[in-house]
Amino acid sequence: MAKIKKEIKINTAYPSVYDLREKAKKKIPPFAFEYLDGGCNEDVNLNKNTKELRDVELMPYYLSEHTGSDMRTELFGHTYDAPFGIAPVGLQGLVWPNSPEILAKAAFEHNVPFILSTVTTSSIERIAELSEGQSWFQLYHPTENRLRDHIINRAAAVECPVLVILCDVPTFGFRPRDIRNGLAMPPKMSVNNIVQVLGKPEWAIKTLINGQPGFENLKPYMPKNLDLKQLGKFMDQTFSGRLNEEKIKPIRDMWKGKLVLKGVANEADAEKAVRLGIDGIIVSNHGGRQLDAGESSIKPLTRIAEKYGDKLTVMMDSGLRSGPDIARALASGAKFTFMGRSFMYGVGALGNNGGDHTISLIKTELQQLMEQICCAEVKDFPRHLIKQ
């Protein structure tokens, strides 16, 4: 039975992601908002991501025979209603209570992909239930093969269509805000943080109702009653984000669905992904949260898409905030895009309605842009690129 297309409705008080961000900032305790909003070190790459993406310009063809624009996009055998999805974000329930469930449900209703992080605050099984098995899962690589295999088998058991392997966190990024706020591992709740919570009553009440957020995916493997210091030690001992070809090969052999490598930032790693039989890559610098001295994501995207776009599916995240940003990435060679912060701003601003509103808003922006430049289909975006 065909799924009914979601009606597009937006809250006209928040007609941009920047409006949502400002509202979310007023409702979320600063320690949690800064975890979401910030980058690493001096935020150089965080800011470069969006700035350099917005240097990309598009050419309109006003006198073409244009009869309408269709943003539907085929990806890994599924036709999505738009060429963007919701990127994985860790500790989502800390930023806004119940946010992974809100976003997974909205993504399913809008027929766009939602990627669940290993270290977020809802389980594989719960998100699969809400999305009828349509959500993707991002694996943060465990140190033990037994644990790796068990997590992958859980994703397979709920018929997750796409497994995403994270490759750009060989070490934890140096994030001064999180260190100052006690959100480095092990985390701690300072007097200052408690005062911040008291100043955000809606967040505090919803957190009480939904319960203290935890690593729901990891509960089956965690000793009970860990204090915060023990939790930090457990995380350090259990996960190692450092990947190489030998670690990826058994995952490729084990996983029967589509396999995506997230965090690719150069042609050499893209070439290895092709050699390993990876189905797709997400060109990303982790939202500017890992390497302040690196390139913005749009720079390697253009090179990688040109060289490897016919060998595997090239996608992008990091720095995208709007429909025009998605268009810029698609014109530069991406076949699909993902955003994390934009949707979390939406949930922080509007709670249960935030996912629906933000997806609707970005769909509306992208549809308007496609009509404006006379772009009939997503695959036609590259012909509108003005090359520098």
Order of alpha helices (4+ residues) and beta strands (2+ residues): alpha-alpha-alpha-beta-beta-beta-beta-alpha-alpha-beta-alpha-beta-alpha-beta-alpha-alpha-alpha-alpha-alpha-beta-alpha-beta-alpha-beta-alpha-beta-alpha-alpha-beta
